[in-house]
Amino acid sequence: MTTRIPRSSLAREMMTTMVSSLLTPPRPETQPELEPAKKKRHYNSAVRNAPDPLRRARSDAKKKAQRETTDEKIKGIQLTTCCGELCCRKVSSDVIRQCRLEYFGLPHDDREEYIHTRLHMRHQSAIDEGKHIIDQKLICKKAFWTIYGFSKTKYYKMIAQSTDGIVRGYHGNKNRPKPRTTTSEAHALLKQLLQQLAEPMPHMQCTLADGSLGIWTSDYKNYKFHKRGAFAKCDTCVKLKHQLMAERRPDFRRPFEEERDEHMGEQMSKRNVYYAKRALAKA
């Protein structure tokens, strides 16, 4: 039996399309391209460490030096009426900018030391006249503290210290905050409590025994004392804590959580053994 092909153009085109679709192999389905996942920084990421105090002091000094050496500041200094000789106008703008860069470019704790050095470098004749030398030019007192940018009170304080031979006080904690008086008193009180009530621990110097912190509820109600487990402060605990803070994906957090649970179990067993031996020793 033969199939008769229709002679019309439309029927011929339909037949050709049908045959070609049967003969050509099917094309593989193309999957849409996925965009790469963006790495979002976690809110409690451990990468955000506390800034280094020395690095922060240098950064603040650099910003301060940029603010204090603008063209408006330099012009204002040169137009200052310091004395009858107009000493501020003797010094060029480049020298004023260089002096302020040297002074404000230092951290706050080193600026007074820099001025003390400048005061000790004066000649005796300049000291007798109450003058200072900048760029081989003799200037008055007001021009000196105006060019460097510190107060009149600070100038006379440092002059008195340099005249009497007093060395600038230094608390041994350079570029870091000086401890307050209340902080020192609190440390002294805690040290006294530890010496009287503490007992040695296996891996710590000394710690307060259980029940001895009741003194805070009776005598120091306005102070908060957070009691912490001494067995949860080793290096492994801190490392696992930072890893869990930095990772928020559940699949990647699971190994850290398992390692932490195992480690905390070991710490708990050591704690139980220690307190059991201590109870037997007291009995």
C-alpha positions, 0 to 999 in steps of 0.5 A: 500500500502506497501513501499518496503525498498531497500536491498542495504547498501547505500540505507538502510543507507540513509533511516535510516538517513532520519527517524532519522532526522524526529524523533529527535526534532530540536536543538535550535540555539545557539547565539555566545557569545559576548565579554564584552564591554571595558570601555574606558576612555573619553578624557575629563573625569572629573576623571582627576583632577588637582594634589594636590600641596602638594602631588606633592611636596612630590612625587618630593621630594621622586624622588629627594631623590632617585636620590641623594642617589645612590652609585655613588653619595655617593662614589663621596662625600667620594672622595671629597677633602674638606680640609687637614683633608679630612673630607668627608672620616671621615663620613661613607656612611650610615650616608651620605645617611641618611643625604641626605635622610633627606634633599632631602626627604623634600619639597623644601620649608622645606629644608632651614628650616631644614638646619637653624635648623642644624645651630642653633644646633651647639655648640659655640666652633664649631661656633668659629672654623667654624666647624660642627658636623655630627655623633659626628665627627667634619667636615669643611664647605665644607664637610657640604654643600657637604654631604647635597648637596647644593651650597656654596652660599646658605651655606654662605647666611644661615650662615649670616642669622643665625648669624644676627638672621634673620628669613627665609622669609615665604609668607604664601602659603606653598608648593604652587607657590608664586604669581608674582609681575605682578599678584599682580599688576593685582589683585590690579587693578581689585580690584580698578576697582571693588570698583569704577565701580561695583554694588552689585549682588543678589548672588555675592559680586560685579561685573562690570556693562554692558558696563564698560569693554570698558576701556580694549579696550582703555587702556589695549589692550595687556590684555585679559579679558574674560567676563563671566555670573555671573549667570552661576557659582553656584554649580549646574552649576559646577556639571552638567558641570563635569557630562557632561564632564565625560559622552559621551554616548548620552543616558546617557547624555540626562538626564543631558542635560535636567536638565542643560537646566531647571536649565539655564532657571531658572537662565535666568529668575532670571537674567531677573527679576533682570535687570528689577528691576534695570532698574526700579530703575534707571528710 
